[in-house]
Each structure stands twice: as C-alpha cells, then as structure tokens.
Amino acid sequence: MRYNRASKALVLSAALALTLSACGSGGGNEASPSGGGGDATKVISANTTEPESGLLPADTNEVGGGRVMDLIFTGLVSYGADGKPVNELAESIETTDAQNYTIKIKAGQKFSNGEAVTAKSFVDAWNFGAAAKNAQKNSYFFESIKGYDKVSAEGATVDTMEGLKVVDDTTFTVELGRKESDFPLRLGYTAFFPLPEAAFADPKAFGQNPAGNGPYKLAENGWQHNEQIQLVPNPDYSGPRKPTNGGVNFKIYSTTEAAYQDLLSDNLDVLDQIPPSSLQNFAEELEGRSVNQPYAGNATLTISDYLPQFAGEAGKLRRQAISMSIDRQQIIDKIYFGNKKIATDFTSPVIDGFSDAIPGNEVLKFDAAKAQELWKQADEIKAWDDSKPFTIAYNVDGAGNKEYVEAAVNQIKNTLGINAEPKPYATFKELREAVNKKEMTGAHRTGWQADYPSLYNFLGPLYGTGAGSNDGNYSSKEFDAKIAEGLSATSVEEGNKIFNESQEILLKDLPVIPLWYQAAQGGWSKNVDNVQFGWNGVPLYYAVTAK
C-alpha cells in the first residue's frame, strides 16, 4: 500500500551473510527533514479517507488505514524518506542462507496499553495474520514462511506456522519454505507489525481502538467514523521517528477539492494529493509550500478474469485493444497538466531494477488502428455483446478519478465503437467492498503504492495466484513459476532480472492495464514547516512542525 529508491543495504553478499545492526535514533535523523523548532505541543491536520476496515496490521491494505497504521504501530524496521530501511524494534536481522533468519528485538519496549513488546508479540501477530480462519487481507504476506500452507488452507485446524519459533523474550527465528531474495526488505510493512495479547481476545473491537507501539497512539474516542481520526504522541515510543508536533488530526474528506480549499484557507495543514482541477496553478497558489516528485506508485485499470467477455484468447485480444485505445499522454496533458509519466511496465521507475524496455510493452502505446484490428480479431473468436455497456468503476472521493475515467471511457468508445460508460462509487471504501465481493461489470480503477522497496512488491501481491491484492482473480502457472524463481535468487539484482522476465508474461495477458506512474503533488499550510514526502508519496507526518 504504501519510496525513492530500493536500499542496497539489504543486498545479500556472495557469502549470503546479512546483518542489520541497530541504527538507533541517528538513522532516523538522516531520513528526516533538516531543521526543527516550532511548537511541539500543537496538533497538525492532514487529509485522509475512511479506512476500509478495522485497524489491524494484517487486515489493512489501503491508504486510508495505512496512513494511520504506520504512525500508531512500528515493526522491526521502518523506511526513511529515501526508502532505506532503518531499524525500529530490530536489534539485528541475520541470515547466512536467505532462508533461515534470527531476529533480535530491543528490550524494554511496550504497547500503548502497557503490555511489553516481546518476540512472542511478533510470532503471535504473524500467525494470526496468516491463519485462514481470521480472514485477514494481508495474509499472503506470510506465504514465504514454512507451514503457511497448513494454516492458510480452507478448514485448517493448525493455527501456527512451523517456521516461526520464539527463542526468548527478545529473540525469534524464521524459517522460510525456500530462499527468498527480498524477505528482509518486507519487514517494515504493516502486515509484519506486532500485536499485544489484547488484540486476540476480540480482534474486531481492538481494530476500532487499537493499542500500538508507534510514535503516536489513538486519542481517546479518536476514531470518529467518516469525520476524523485523532492521534497524539506516544510517550513510550523511543524509536527514530519521534514526533516533533503535538499530534496528527486526520480529517476525512469526501473530495480532494474540498481538502484543497481548506488547505488554501489554512484550515488543513498537510495535503498529500492536489486535485486535477488545481494542478495547473497549485505551485503558484501555495507560494513555495508544495512538492512535485515521483514516488513508488502507479495507476492501472483492472479487468477481472471472472468477466465472461474477457476470458480466453478473445479476452486477451480485447484487453490489448482497450489498452491501445487509450491515449495516455492526452489524458496526462489535459487532466494532469503533464504531471505524470506514461507507464511502460507494471512497477515504478523509482525502484531499483526497473526497466523501460521489457519485450511486449508496445501494447501500452496508443494505436487506434491496431486497437481496432485486435478488437475485430476477438470478435471473430467470440462476438462482443454490446447490449450492456463496458464500464469503468471509480471512487468519487479520489483526486482526478472522475476526470480520467471519463476521458478513458470516451477514448475507448470512440476508438472501438462500443458502448462504454463510467461507473461511479461515492467512496473508496464502497468501491473496495464491491471489488472484494466480485461485483464488477467491467474494468475498475486500481493503482499500487509500494509497501516496501522491491520490484516483487508490484508483482507477486497483485498477480500471483490467490494473492490478497489480486483484484482481477488472475492466475498463470507460468507467471507464478517465474516469480518463485526470482524470489529464490541469491541476490536482489539477480532476482530483479527474473522479475522483469515475469512482466513479459503480464504484457501478453494484461490482468491490468498500466496507465501511468504516479508523482506526489502535495502542499502544506502557512501554519507548518519541515514538510517532506517519502519515497512512497506519504508525508513524514511525525517530522512536521507547527509554527
């Protein structure tokens, strides 16, 4: 869900020895904006959307919940503004073979309810997240761990993965089912956060009022649904992301236009996404209080495999035709005023290993004549039923969704001569609920904000068979095998080569249609200083200072 460039610090050496030494607060300072001062007691305000579900680490995989989770919890590592891992609770993470890891955590840490954070807090949380009976959306993040298949199977009676072992209060071991080249890079992601014992007694209630261990904690009655989420500094936090303000008040907006107007009038302090209607002038309107930088994210359209008209060989041809009927540059120029870059793959240019020359990516270029030819070939296999429109679903509360979806629909309609129309949902939450219930009647807008700095994170979680963020139900044995091959590589660089080969398969099947790479276009009010956006496009809220 949620970085500038992948870290070299975690690349396995020739001897396959890896150690993350404790970085202390110095590592955090390197990742934070320079400066300081300000009133450390003042609360800052920021925009967000209503989280899709309760605030549980293994059940949060969208940005509304993610913004909050990254502040009220912390894991073994966090990611600095440049995407480099910084130790949080980890004293060390060691392996000699990329399959067996010994993890030591810092002593004396506790959750905001007073419970101690121990090795067991991690092992129990990971087992809970993986178990099928708990139906956590991020469960697939644990599939690397030995025994995951036994706890994740339908009707599983085993609750714990054999690859996790508590050694003592500050040490646990992880055995993977196979060597995986980027496992250490993942450990700052939400799914790998620890949980206190209180979470397991009543997970649903805990998710509404979680006790975390991060730089902030939820204020009393802090989550007022569809209105705001109020966070206050956690006095027990001693990691590298120490708050420099008196708290963060996340205001829940139905539109980014409304949020932007509040920003202009200094009624909102930090906005992480400028609406398209203001992209042309926001830098001038905010007078030096804005940012425009690429981040590890992309925008796509997903066409689900369960739609009969997009099945088989005819379905592949139709996906290619739709992709080539979209003039991405025209949309970028007219709606985003040139502030995006056309996608040439399924990942992001800010991730190490990215390539813009993957064979087959010509299918992502606008070519009306070729699109019409492909559509005709599909019709020869199976005639298109035009009695129902081809739809693109989107959420109204997201910046620019309405504008670009309407533009794409018109281009598809004009190029292919089919009945097509947009399908709006009022909120992101409502759209996600419909997607998860498999209620799509056509395409739906999607995108990915990196969870951790790795090419794999843009591929396995979205297109692997049965993966938790595989919205379109895509399944390819060839792709799954290639991804597994990349994970078993002995270095990140070698793994990246293989991951890019896996994209050649995706470019033929097009489980999603890549549109463009994202950039963080945000701004801040006159009331705050030291605003910096991280490699995933998320502001470093803890470092923002109030005047």
C-alpha positions in Angstrom: 0.0 0.0 0.0 2.5 2.4 0.7 9.5 5.3 -1.5 12.6 6.9 -3.7 15.0 4.0 -4.3 15.5 0.5 -3.1 18.1 0.1 -0.5 21.4 -1.6 -1.3 22.0 -2.2 2.4 20.0 -5.4 2.4 21.5 -7.0 -0.7 22.9 -10.4 0.2 26.7 -10.7 -0.2 28.4 -13.5 -2.0 28.7 -15.4 1.3 24.9 -14.8 1.8 25.6 -13.2 5.2 23.3 -10.4 6.2 23.2 -8.4 9.4 21.1 -5.3 10.2 22.8 -3.6 13.1 20.8 -1.4 15.3 20.7 2.1 13.9 19.3 4.0 16.9 17.9 7.4 16.5 20.7 8.6 14.3 19.4 6.6 11.4 16.0 8.2 11.8 17.5 11.7 11.8 19.2 11.0 8.5 15.8 10.2 6.9 14.1 13.2 8.4 14.0 16.8 7.1 16.6 19.1 8.5 15.6 21.8 10.8 13.3 21.6 13.8 11.9 24.1 16.3 8.2 25.0 16.2 5.6 24.4 18.8 5.9 20.7 19.8 2.6 20.8 21.6 0.5 21.9 18.5 -1.6 19.4 16.6 -1.2 19.3 12.8 -4.1 18.3 10.5 -3.9 16.2 7.4 -6.3 14.7 4.8 -7.3 11.0 4.6 -10.2 8.7 3.6 -12.2 6.4 5.9 -10.3 3.2 6.4 -11.9 0.2 4.7 -11.9 -2.0 7.9 -10.7 -2.1 11.4 -7.1 -1.1 12.2 -5.4 -4.5 12.4 -2.0 -4.9 10.8 -2.8 -7.9 8.7 -6.2 -6.5 7.6 -5.1 -3.1 6.4 -4.1 -2.8 2.8 -5.4 0.6 1.6 -4.1 4.1 2.1 -6.8 5.4 4.4 -5.9 2.9 7.0 -2.3 2.7 6.1 -1.6 6.3 6.9 -2.8 5.7 10.4 -1.2 2.3 10.9 2.3 3.5 10.1 2.0 6.1 12.9 0.4 4.1 15.7 2.4 0.9 15.1 6.0 0.2 14.3 7.7 -3.0 13.2 11.2 -4.4 13.0 12.2 -1.7 10.6 10.7 1.5 9.1 11.6 3.2 5.8 13.3 6.5 5.7 12.4 9.3 3.2 14.8 7.7 0.7 13.4 4.2 1.1 16.3 2.8 3.1 15.3 0.5 6.0 16.0 1.9 9.4 15.9 -0.3 12.5 13.0 0.3 14.8 12.4 -2.7 17.1 15.1 -4.8 15.4 18.4 -5.1 17.2 19.6 -7.3 14.4 18.2 -9.5 11.5 20.7 -12.2 10.5 20.9 -14.9 7.9 23.6 -16.9 6.2 21.5 -18.6 3.5 18.5 -16.3 2.8 16.1 -18.9 4.2 16.8 -19.1 7.9 16.7 -15.8 9.9 17.5 -15.0 13.5 15.8 -11.8 14.7 16.7 -10.0 17.9 14.5 -7.2 19.1 15.2 -4.3 21.5 14.3 -4.9 25.2 12.1 -2.7 27.2 9.6 -1.7 24.5 5.9 -1.7 25.2 2.5 -1.1 23.6 0.4 1.9 24.5 -1.8 -0.3 26.8 1.3 -1.1 28.9 1.9 -4.6 27.6 5.5 -5.5 26.8 6.6 -5.9 23.2 8.3 -9.3 23.0 9.4 -11.8 20.4 6.1 -13.5 21.1 4.2 -10.3 20.1 5.6 -10.7 16.6 5.2 -14.5 16.3 1.6 -14.4 17.6 0.7 -11.5 15.3 2.2 -13.2 12.2 0.4 -16.5 13.0 -2.9 -14.6 13.5 -2.4 -12.8 10.2 -1.7 -16.0 8.3 -4.5 -18.2 9.6 -7.3 -18.7 7.1 -10.0 -18.6 9.9 -9.1 -14.9 10.6 -9.6 -13.8 7.0 -7.0 -11.1 7.1 -6.5 -9.3 3.7 -2.7 -9.3 4.1 -2.4 -13.0 5.0 -0.5 -13.7 1.7 2.5 -11.7 3.0 3.3 -14.7 5.2 3.2 -17.3 2.5 7.0 -17.4 2.4 7.1 -18.8 6.0 7.4 -22.6 6.4 4.0 -24.0 7.4 1.9 -21.2 5.9 0.1 -23.6 3.6 -1.1 -25.6 6.6 -2.6 -22.6 8.5 -4.0 -20.9 5.3 -5.8 -23.9 3.9 -9.6 -23.8 4.0 -10.8 -25.5 7.1 -7.3 -25.6 8.6 -7.0 -26.9 12.1 -3.4 -25.8 12.6 -3.1 -22.2 13.9 0.7 -21.7 14.0 3.4 -21.8 11.3 6.2 -24.2 12.0 8.7 -21.8 10.6 8.2 -19.4 13.5 9.9 -20.1 16.8 10.2 -18.0 20.0 13.7 -18.4 21.5 13.4 -16.0 24.4 11.7 -12.6 25.1 13.9 -10.8 22.6 14.7 -13.4 20.0 12.8 -15.4 17.5 13.7 -17.4 14.4 12.0 -17.5 10.9 12.4 -20.4 8.5 11.2 -19.8 5.0 9.9 -22.5 2.8 12.6 -21.5 0.3 15.3 -19.0 -0.2 13.8 -15.5 -0.9 16.0 -12.7 -2.0 13.9 -9.8 -0.7 12.4 -11.1 2.6 14.3 -8.6 4.8 13.0 -5.7 2.7 9.4 -6.5 3.6 9.7 -6.3 7.3 8.7 -2.7 7.6 5.3 -3.3 6.0 2.1 -3.1 8.0 1.4 -6.9 7.9 4.6 -7.6 10.0 3.7 -5.3 12.9 3.5 -6.9 16.4 0.2 -7.1 18.4 -0.5 -7.2 22.1 -2.3 -10.1 23.7 -5.4 -7.8 24.0 -5.8 -7.9 20.2 -6.5 -11.7 20.1 -9.3 -11.6 22.7 -11.6 -9.5 20.5 -9.9 -8.6 17.2 -12.9 -6.7 15.9 -13.2 -4.4 19.0 -9.4 -4.0 19.0 -9.4 -2.8 15.4 -11.7 0.0 16.4 -9.5 1.2 19.2 -6.0 -0.4 18.7 -3.2 -0.2 21.2 0.0 0.2 19.2 3.7 0.8 19.7 4.4 3.6 17.2 5.3 7.2 17.5 1.6 8.1 18.0 -1.4 6.5 19.7 -5.1 6.9 19.1 -6.6 9.7 21.2 -9.5 8.8 23.5 -12.5 8.3 21.2 -10.1 9.3 18.5 -11.7 7.5 15.5 -14.9 9.3 14.7 -16.1 7.4 11.6 -16.3 9.4 8.3 -15.2 12.5 10.2 -11.7 12.3 11.6 -9.0 10.2 13.2 -7.1 11.9 16.0 -3.6 10.8 17.1 -1.5 12.0 20.0 2.2 11.4 20.6 3.0 8.1 22.3 5.3 8.9 25.3 6.6 5.3 25.4 8.0 5.4 21.9 11.8 5.6 21.7 12.5 4.9 18.1 13.9 7.1 15.2 10.5 8.7 14.3 10.0 10.8 17.4 7.1 13.3 16.8 8.0 17.0 16.6 4.4 18.1 16.9 1.5 17.6 19.4 -0.4 15.1 17.3 -2.0 14.5 13.9 -5.7 15.1 13.2 -6.6 13.2 10.1 -9.7 14.8 8.5 -11.8 12.5 6.4 -12.8 14.3 3.1 -15.3 13.2 0.5 -13.4 15.0 -2.2 -9.9 16.3 -2.6 -11.3 19.5 -4.0 -12.8 20.3 -0.5 -9.5 19.4 1.1 -7.6 21.7 -1.2 -9.8 24.6 -0.4 -9.2 24.0 3.3 -5.5 24.0 2.6 -5.7 27.3 0.8 -7.5 28.9 3.7 -5.1 27.3 6.2 -7.8 25.1 7.7 -5.8 22.0 6.7 -2.0 21.7 7.3 -0.9 18.9 5.0 -2.5 17.6 1.8 -0.9 14.7 0.0 -2.7 14.9 -3.3 -3.7 18.0 -5.3 -6.9 17.7 -7.2 -6.5 17.8 -11.0 -8.6 21.0 -11.3 -5.8 22.8 -9.4 -2.7 21.1 -10.8 -2.0 23.9 -13.3 -1.7 26.6 -10.6 -1.1 24.9 -7.3 2.6 25.8 -7.1 1.9 29.5 -7.6 -1.2 29.4 -5.3 0.8 27.8 -2.5 3.9 30.1 -2.9 6.7 27.7 -2.1 4.6 25.3 0.1 4.2 22.5 -2.4 6.0 19.4 -3.7 6.0 17.6 -7.1 8.2 14.5 -7.0 7.9 10.9 -8.4 7.2 8.1 -5.9 6.8 4.3 -6.0 3.3 4.1 -7.3 1.3 3.6 -10.4 -2.2 3.8 -11.8 -3.9 0.9 -13.6 -7.3 -0.4 -14.8 -8.2 -4.0 -13.7 -10.4 -6.2 -15.8 -11.4 -9.2 -13.8 -10.9 -12.7 -15.1 -14.4 -13.7 -13.9 -16.0 -11.5 -16.7 -17.0 -13.9 -19.4 -16.3 -11.5 -22.3 -12.7 -11.2 -21.2 -12.0 -14.9 -20.8 -9.7 -17.0 -23.1 -7.9 -15.8 -26.2 -10.7 -13.4 -27.2 -10.4 -11.8 -23.7 -6.6 -11.3 -24.1 -7.2 -9.6 -27.5 -9.9 -7.3 -26.0 -7.6 -6.3 -23.1 -4.9 -5.4 -25.6 -7.3 -3.5 -27.8 -8.6 -1.5 -24.8 -5.1 -0.7 -23.7 -4.1 0.5 -27.2 -7.3 2.6 -27.5 -6.3 4.8 -24.5 -4.3 7.9 -25.4 -2.4 8.1 -22.0 -0.4 11.2 -23.0 -3.5 13.2 -24.0 -5.1 12.4 -20.5 -1.8 13.3 -18.7 -1.6 16.6 -20.6 -5.2 17.7 -20.4 -6.1 16.5 -16.9 -2.8 16.3 -15.0 -1.0 19.1 -16.9 1.9 16.9 -17.8 2.5 15.8 -14.2 2.5 12.1 -14.8 4.7 9.7 -17.0 3.3 7.0 -19.3 3.8 3.5 -17.8 6.0 1.1 -19.7 5.7 -1.7 -17.2 3.8 -2.8 -14.1 6.2 -1.4 -11.5 7.8 2.0 -10.9 10.9 3.9 -12.2 12.0 4.8 -8.6 12.5 1.1 -7.7 16.0 -0.4 -8.3 15.8 -2.9 -11.1 13.2 -1.0 -13.1 13.4 -1.4 -16.9 11.5 0.6 -19.6 12.5 -1.9 -22.3 10.6 -5.1 -21.4 9.7 -7.0 -24.6 6.0 -6.7 -25.4 5.4 -3.3 -23.8 4.3 -1.8 -27.2 0.8 -2.9 -26.1 0.9 0.0 -23.7 1.2 2.6 -26.6 -1.8 4.3 -28.1 -2.5 2.9 -31.6 -6.1 3.3 -32.7 -5.7 1.2 -35.9 -4.1 -1.6 -34.1 -6.7 -1.5 -31.3 -9.5 -1.8 -33.9 -7.7 -4.7 -35.6 -7.3 -6.6 -32.3 -11.0 -6.0 -31.4 -12.0 -7.4 -34.7 -9.9 -10.5 -34.2 -11.5 -11.0 -30.8 -15.0 -10.7 -32.4 -14.1 -13.5 -34.8 -13.4 -15.8 -31.9 -16.4 -14.7 -29.8 -18.7 -11.8 -30.7 -18.9 -8.9 -28.3 -22.3 -8.5 -26.6 -23.0 -4.7 -26.8 -26.4 -4.9 -25.1 -24.6 -4.0 -21.8 -22.1 -1.2 -21.6 -18.4 -1.7 -20.9 -17.9 0.1 -17.6 -15.0 1.6 -15.7 -15.7 1.8 -11.9 -14.1 4.5 -9.8 -14.5 6.2 -6.5 -15.6 9.9 -6.5 -13.6 10.7 -3.3 -10.3 10.2 -5.1 -8.5 13.1 -6.8 -8.9 13.1 -10.5 -10.6 9.7 -10.8 -13.8 11.0 -12.3 -11.9 13.1 -14.9 -9.5 10.5 -16.2 -12.1 7.7 -16.1 -14.5 9.7 -18.2 -11.7 10.6 -20.6 -10.6 7.0 -21.0 -14.2 5.9 -21.5 -14.7 8.4 -24.3 -11.4 7.3 -26.0 -12.4 3.6 -25.8 -15.9 4.4 -27.1 -14.6 6.5 -30.0 -11.8 4.1 -31.0 -13.6 0.8 -30.7 -17.1 1.9 -31.4 -18.6 0.1 -28.4 -21.0 1.2 -25.7 -18.9 2.3 -22.7 -19.6 4.4 -19.7 -18.1 5.3 -16.2 -19.5 3.7 -13.1 -19.0 6.0 -10.0 -18.9 4.8 -6.4 -19.3 7.5 -3.7 -16.3 6.4 -1.6 -13.1 4.3 -2.0 -14.5 2.1 0.8 -17.6 1.3 -1.2 -15.6 0.6 -4.4 -13.3 -1.8 -2.5 -16.2 -3.6 -0.9 -17.7 -4.1 -4.4 -14.4 -5.3 -5.8 -13.9 -7.8 -2.9 -17.4 -9.1 -3.5 -16.6 -9.6 -7.2 -19.4 -7.3 -8.3 -17.5 -5.6 -11.2 -19.3 -5.4 -14.5 -16.3 -4.2 -16.4 -13.0 -2.6 -15.5 -12.3 -0.7 -12.3 -9.6 1.8 -11.5 -6.7 0.5 -9.5 -3.2 1.5 -8.5 -0.4 0.5 -6.3 1.6 2.3 -3.7 4.6 0.3 -2.7 4.6 -1.5 0.6 8.4 -1.9 0.6 11.1 -1.0 -1.9 11.1 -4.1 -4.2 10.0 -4.9 -7.8 8.4 -8.1 -6.4 6.0 -6.0 -4.3 4.5 -4.6 -7.5 4.1 -8.1 -9.0 3.6 -11.1 -6.5 0.9 -9.5 -4.3 -1.1 -8.3 -7.3 -0.8 -11.1 -9.9 0.2 -14.2 -8.0 -2.5 -16.9 -8.0 -4.7 -16.3 -4.9 -2.7 -13.3 -3.7 -4.5 -10.9 -1.4 -4.4 -7.9 -3.7 -5.1 -9.8 -6.9 -8.4 -8.0 -7.6 -8.9 -9.5 -11.0 -8.5 -13.2 -10.0 -5.6 -13.5 -12.5 -3.9 -16.9 -12.4 -1.0 -18.1 -14.5 1.2 -21.1 -13.7 3.9 -19.6 -15.9 3.9 -16.3 -14.1 3.8 -18.0 -10.6 6.8 -20.1 -11.5 8.8 -17.2 -12.8 8.0 -15.1 -9.7 9.1 -18.1 -7.5 12.3 -18.3 -9.5 13.0 -14.6 -8.9 12.5 -14.9 -5.1 14.9 -17.9 -4.9 17.7 -15.8 -6.5 20.8 -15.3 -4.4 20.9 -11.6 -4.8 18.4 -8.7 -5.2 20.0 -7.8 -8.6 19.6 -11.4 -9.9 16.0 -11.5 -8.6 15.2 -8.2 -10.3 16.3 -9.6 -13.7 13.9 -12.6 -13.3 11.1 -10.4 -12.0 11.3 -8.3 -15.2 11.1 -11.5 -17.3 7.9 -12.3 -15.4 6.5 -9.0 -16.7 6.8 -10.3 -20.3 4.0 -12.8 -19.3 1.9 -10.0 -17.9 2.2 -7.9 -21.0 0.7 -10.7 -23.0 -2.2 -11.4 -20.6 -2.8 -7.9 -19.3 -4.5 -8.7 -16.0 -4.4 -5.0 -15.5 -3.8 -2.2 -18.0 -0.9 0.1 -16.8 -1.7 3.7 -17.4 1.0 6.0 -15.8 3.4 6.3 -12.9 2.4 8.4 -10.0 4.0 11.6 -8.6 3.4 13.2 -5.2 1.8 16.5 -5.8 1.0 17.9 -2.3 1.1 21.0 -0.3 1.0 22.5 3.2 -0.4 25.5 5.0 1.3 28.6 6.4 1.0 27.1 9.8 3.6 24.4 9.5 7.3 23.8 8.5 9.6 20.8 7.7 7.2 19.0 5.4 8.8 16.2 3.4 7.3 13.4 1.3 8.7 9.9 1.4 9.6 7.5 -1.4 6.0 6.2 -1.3 4.4 9.6 -1.6 3.3 9.7 2.0 4.3 12.8 4.1 6.6 12.2 7.1 3.9 13.4 9.5 6.0 12.9 12.6 8.6 15.4 11.3 6.1 18.2 10.5 6.5 21.1 12.9 3.8 23.7 13.8 4.6 27.4 13.9 
